[in-house]
Amino acid sequence: MEKELKEKLEKVVELVSKNAIDPDIEIEYCIPEVATTSDKCDVSGEPYIIVKYITEEHDVHERKIKLRRNYLEKSPEDLANLITFYIEQFMEEIDSVEYGGE
């Protein structure tokens, strides 16, 4: 991985971690050479982030956010905002499934 991209992704991880929307969400990073926080990471393909939410009933909801090549051309802030947006969407979907959109 080139140095510039590695630094950009390190910044993205830092921003996403700092902007973590909900304390009940678990974020696992599968970004080789930057942040690999899950022992189940598949590092052979595109880097990705796994977002997990466990409900009070212990249902596990999980979403994989791939960091596609065209995403990686964005600034770290824009990419972190995009990831944050995907996480917010994920939470809204869970709310509508789990709580009927209350």
Disulfide bonds with the S-S distance in Angstrom:
Cys30-Cys41 2.06
